Amino acid sequence: MNNTNDLHIEAELLPLFDYSLNGFARKRILDILETPLTSIAAITQRQNILKGFSANHKILKDYSYTVLYLNEVHFFLTTEKIEDLSQKKIKYRFFASKQEKIRYVSRFNQLILFFHRLQSKYFLRLDVEQFPEEYGGSISRIVQFLSHLDLHKHENLVREQRLKDKHIIALTEKINELKKKELIATFWEDLFLFEAYLSINFGIIKNNFAFPNFTTKGIKLTGFYHPLINEPVKNDFETDSNVIVLNGPNMSGKSTFLKAVGLCIYLGHLGLGIPASSGEIPFCEHFAIHINRRDDILKGYSHFMTEVMNLKNVVENATSGKQCFAVFDELFSGTNIEDAFEISRTTINGLSKFENSYFLISTHLQELKSVSNPRISNYYIDCELIGDKPTFTYKLKKGWSDIKVGRILFDKEGLNELLS
């Protein structure tokens, strides 16, 4: 099972892509964001679906409707009992109450105006050939469903207030026919998925995200960044190593870097655009992203034991043959320095054996600089000293940082003098 809690999918990722008009589509967006795809073919298919939306952006950029109509039409078709009045024509025309007739007229007015807007303004104008053939079939089903209701004729009747008993009777017959064929449930499913993809595509366009390519080896990200930071510093990152050790002082931006890379890899596996100018990423089957260090109070684990169990879960998945992508922020910071060094060294050397998986690990342990392994790469987030004041550039560099910011800030605040 993937562990992506620290990506805060609903709180942080959903707002990047949520331009939906209703809760049904929003739920589909969240489902998409929570479910990595299981093959490169499926990822490519979704990328091509979203590219189809981009190709139709001129038509869909102002996609809108009265949300109240959507909610009431959906309730009418899925929850309310709609009698087939074709079997009760005389009874309805001469004996139905005024209240019952008003209800039917009101409901069908809303249905006709809502569906006619979707049909005439959007779906009939789409260039369906811009979508992959399989998904084009979903759009065709929407168009076909709407065509059953003879919306152009009925919309004119509604506008002219000439919707009569005979029209209501015919519409109830048609609705019940569609229900029996289970076409109404399929229509809503198709429509809300369409709106979810449309919303996601708006997010990709607005944020200028790029679709990554998949490669058999290594990670290459150009101009990548964390999308929730105002005016973020963009970095380039390229490595063929499967273990990347990130070092650098506190406040330098290590956690932000790890989360930005994690987002690029994860979003890429959803078939979505990523916060980068371009990207080449490996295909992975298991994700474990541990950014926010915390104790697991409910299970009674200490911080250190939580780290151990998270690591064990990743190693077991890698051992079983799964291609893993894992991020560990300040691994083993919950134990003493001597222990942390020994088990960190064992961990990074051990993880390097899983050549088809990728592991990003941040650390404060300068001693790990001595670890020599061709499958391990070391990077740091740059920090410059200007007049004994640390200045963070947030730029990624290869190697190790020797700046001890803690000691500088301790002395800058006069604690050496106060405590001497």
N, C-alpha and C positions, 0 to 999 in steps of 0.2 A: 504494500500500500504506500502511495506517495505521501511525503510529509512536506506540505507547502504552506503550513499555517503562517510562517513568518513572511510570506508574500502579502498577507492580508488581502486576499483576493476580493472579498466583498467590499471592504472599507476603502481600499486604495486602487485596485485594478478596475473594478466595475465602473467608477466614475470616469475613467479614461475613455470608455467605449459606450457609455449609456446615454444615448440620445433618443431613447424609446419613448413612445407615447402612452404606453399602458403597462400594467404590471405583468401581463402574460408574456409580452416580448422581453421584458426585463428579466423574468425568470429564465427564459431561454438563453439570454446573454450570459447570465451567471452559470448556467449549466455548461455552456461552451467554455467559459473561463476556468471551470473547475475540472475539466476533463481533457487531459492531453491525448492527442491522437496516437494510434498504435502502429502507424506505418508511414513511410515517406510518401507513398502513393496517396494516402488519405490526407496528409498535410498539403500536398500539391493540389489535390482536388479542392480543398477549402480555399487555398490561395487563389485558385482560378475562379472560384465562385465570387470571392470578394473583388477580384479584378473585373469581373462582369458587372458588379455594382458600380465600380469606378467608371467603366465604359458608358454606363447609363446615368451618370451623375447629373447631367444637365436636366434629365427628366425627373429624377428623384430628389434633387437637392431641396425642394420645397415640399416634400412629402408630409402631408398633414391632414387632419380631419377633426371633427368635433368628438372629443374623447367620450363625452356623455353618450353620443350615438353608439359608439363602439360598445360601451359597457351594456347599454340597454338592448342592443341588437344581439349581442352575445348571450345575455340572460334570456331573451325571448326565444332564441333558437335552441339553447342547450338546457334550459331549466323549466320554462313555462310549458304547459300542455297546450299544444296547438291542434285543435280538432280538424279532421278532414271534412270540411263543410260541403264537399261535393256530394256526400251521401245525405246531406240534410239541407238541401238548397231551399226548399219551401219553408221549412221550419226556421231557418236562419233569416230569410227575407221578411217573413211576416210575423214571426213570433219571438225572435231574439230581442233582448232588452236593448234599449238605447245605450246603456252603459257598456254592454258587451260589444256592440257595434263600434262605439267610440274607441274602445280599447284596441280592437283589431285594426281599425283605420289608423290610429295613432302609431301602433307598433309597425305596421307595414309602411307607413310614410317614412318613419325613421330608417327602416331597413332599406327601402328603395333609394332614398337620398344618399345614405352612407355607401351602399354597394355601388351605386351609379358613379359616385365620385371616384372610388377606387378603380373602377373599370375604365371610365372614360379619360380620367386625368393621368393615370399611371399605367395600369397593366396592359391596356391595348396599345400603348405607345412604346413599350419596352422593346429593345432589340434583343430578343431571347437568344439569338445565335452567339451573343457575346459571353454567355454562360456555358459551363460544361454541359454536355448533353444530358447527363443524369439529373443535374439540378434544374436544367431547363424544363424537364418533365414536371417538376414541382410547380413551376410558374404556370405551365400550361394547364395544370389541374385547377389552379386558382381561376384562370381565365375561363375555363370550361364550366366551372361551378357557377360563376357569375352569369355566364351566357344562358343558363337554364331559366333565369328569372325575367328575361325579356325587359331588361332595365331601362333601355332607351324609351320604349313605349310607356312603361309605368311611371318613369320620371316625369314625362310630359303630363300625364294624368294627375300626378301629385301636384305639380306646379299650377295646373289649371283647376285644382280642387274638383276633379272629375273621377276620382277613384270610387267606384260603385260596388254594390254588393257582389255583382258577378265577378269583378276583379279580385275581391277578397276571397271569394269561394275558390277561384282558380289558383290563387297563390297558396292557400292552405293545402290544397291538393298537391301542388308542386313541392312544398316544404316537406310534407309527410312522405312523399315519394323519395326525396333526397335523404331524409332521415333513415328510411328503410334500407337504402343502399349504403348507409354510413358515410355518405359524402359530406355531410355537414361537419362531423368531427374531423375528417381529413382536411377540409377547407381551413378550419381554424388552426389546425396544426401547421399546415403549409403557410398560412398568412403570418402567424406569429414567428415562425422561423425566418421567413422573408424579412420581417421587420427587425428581428434580432441581427441578421446579417447586415441589413441596411444601417442600423445604428452603429455596429462595429466598424463598418466601412467609413461612416462619418468620423469616428474617432481616429481611424488610421490616417485619413486625409487631413483632419484638423491638426494632428500632432506630427504630421509629416514622417510617419513611420515607414520603414522599408521592409519588404519581404526578404527573408534570408534564403540562401541556397544551402543545401545539405551536402556535406563532404564526408569522406570516409575517415579522415584523420585531421585532428587539430581544430583550433578555434581561431577565427579571424573576424574581429569586429572593428569597423572603421567609424569614427565619430559617434561612438555610443555614449549614453548618458542616462542618468536617473530621471525619468519623466515627471516626477513630482517635485523636483527642485526648480525654483525660479532661477533663470539664467545659469543653468548648469555648465560646468566645465566638461567639454567633450574630450574623450580619450580614444586612442587606438590601442588595440590589444591583439596580439598574434602569438600563438604558441602551438607547438607540436607535442609538448609535454602533457602527460595526463595528470600530473600533480603540480599545482601552482601554489607556492607559498608566498603569501603577501605579508610584508612587514612594514613598519613605520610607526611613528609616535601616535599617541592619542590625539584625537581631533583632526587627524590628517585626512580622513575620509575613507578609511579602509572598509567600514561597514557599508557605506554608500556605494563604493566600487563593487563589492561582492553582490549587493542587491541588484545593481544595474546589470552586471553580467548574468546573474540569475534570471532576471526578467527577460533579457534577450533570449536566453536559451529556452526558458519556459514558454514565452509567448510564441516563439518560433514553432514549438511543438503543438501549439493550438491551431497552427495554420494562419496566424495573424502577423501583421507587421510588427517590427521591433523598433525600440528607440535607438536607432543608429542610422548612419548614412548607407551602410551596406553590411552584410554579415555572411559568413560561411561557418556553419555550425555542424557538429556531429549529431547523428540520431541517437537518442537515448530512450530507455524504457522505464527507468525508475528515477524519481526526483526526490531529493532530500535537501531542503534549504533551511539552515539554522542560523538565523541572523540575530534575533533577540535572545540573549542569554537569560535564562530564568530557571528557577526550580519548578519541578512538577509537583505542586502541593497535593493535588488530588491523589496521585499515586504514592506520595510520601517519599519521593526521591530527592536527594540533595542535588544541587547544581551539577556536581561532578558526576554523580550516577546517571543523571539525565544525559549528560554528554556521552558517557560510556554506552548507554543503551541506544542512543541515536546512532553512534558509530557502528555498534554491533549490527543494527538493522541494515545499514548500508552495506557493510562487509558481507553479510549473509546474502543479500540480493546480488552483489557482484560475484560472489562465489558460486551462486546458482547459475551464472552465465548471463545475467541481465546487464545491459549497458547502462551504467548509472551516471547521473550527474548530481554531485553533492557539494554543498557549501557549508563550511564550519567556521564560524566567526569566533576568534580567540579560543581555539580548542584547548581544553584542559586548563583553562584559567582558574578552575575551581579547586585546584590542588596546589601543593607547594612547588616551588620552582624546580627542585631536584627531580621530583616525580614527573612533573610536567615535561621537562626536557627529555627524560628517558622514554616515556611513553609516546611523546610527540615524534621523536626520532623513529621509534618502532612503527608508528602509524604511517608516517609519510613514506617510509621505505616499503612498508607492506602494501600500501595502496598503489604504489607505482607498478606493482605486478599485474594489476588489472588494466591491461593496455587499451581495452575498448571502453573504459569508463574515464570520467573526468572529475577531479576533486580540487576545489579551491579552499585553501585554509589560510586564515589570517592568524598572526601570532605576534606576541611581544618578546618572544624568547630569542635573544640575540645569539644564544649558543647554537641554535639550529643552523646558523651560517656555516658551521663546520661540516654539515651533512653534504656529502658529495654523491650524486646519483644522476646519471645522464637523463633519466626520465622525469626529473624534478626541475622546475624553473622557479627562480626567485624574482619577485617584483616588490616595489615599494611606492608609496604615494609621497611625492616630493614635499619637503619642507625646507625653507631657506631661513637663515638667521640674518636679520637686518638690525644692526645695533643691539645685539643680544635679545632681540624680540623675534620669536618664531613666526614666520609668515607662511601660511599654507597655500600652495599653488594648486593642489588637487590634481596634479599631473602625474600620470603613471610612468615609472621608470624601471628599468631592469636592474636587478642587483639587490643590495641591502642598504638601508639607511642607518647611519651611525649617530644621528642627532638624538640627544637625550632631552626631550622637551620637558619631562617631569622635573628633572634637576634644575633646568633653567627657570621654570616658573616658580619652583620652590624658593630659589634664591632671589628671584625678582620681587617676590612678595615679602622679602626680608625675614623669612623664617629661619635661615641659617643664623642670622644675627640674633633674632629673638630667642632662639633655642640654645644658643651657645652659652 
